[in-house]
Amino acid sequence: ICTMNLTNATTAIRELFALNIKDFNQAIAQAPIGAEGVLMLPFFNGERVPALPDATASIVGLDSTNLTQANLCRAVVEGTTFGLRYGLDLLRDSGIKSEKIRLIGGGSKSAVWRQIVADIMNTPVICTVQPEAAALGAAIQAAWCRTKADGTPETLQQLCERCVSLDPDSETHPVAPNVSAYQQVYQRYQAQLRKV
């Protein structure tokens, strides 16, 4: 599942507060699930998932008690992750089962974000050892095409089993109370999407 704004949105908030990655992750961890009612639709460049190419970003639920750096940092991460959840729900609704999520990209290095993803998706998360997993995925697709052209086809599953290594230290499992809390916040997100 690919969104338009995960990196753009988190970078915008991080730069707004002049936070390095470590401080950004600490700020996220300081805010509670749901960012005390602050909800962000981080559509700074429209969005692919959900399909809202002309949407703009918005922050809802702000008041004088919850306008904090930590809440805004958490809200942007939760908002981008809800976009991923929206896409995963579409796949699940079509009959595709998700037993474990392979998380890639810069955010996957954050234990805080991995936990948020696991909790929002209610699915275990694990990261690849390879730092450039997107490039590896492209190489695997090219190899798959080549094996078909050569008449010795390998399945994508075979190629992935041979070429992709998972980092067991990154494995993160959903926490039941967090899953329940996030379900309520996700329902608020969905309600806001219907207004866009």
Secondary structure, DSSP 8 states (H G I E B T S, - for coil): ---SSHHHHHHHHHHHTT--HHHHHHHHHHS-TTGGG-EEE--TT-BTTTTBTT---EEES--TTT--HHHHHHHHHHHHHHHHHHHHHHHHHTT---S-EEE-SGGGG-HHHHHHHHHHHTS-EEEES-S-HHHHHHHHHHHHHHHHHTT----HHHHHHHH--EEEEEEE---HHHHHHHHHHHHHHHHHHHH-
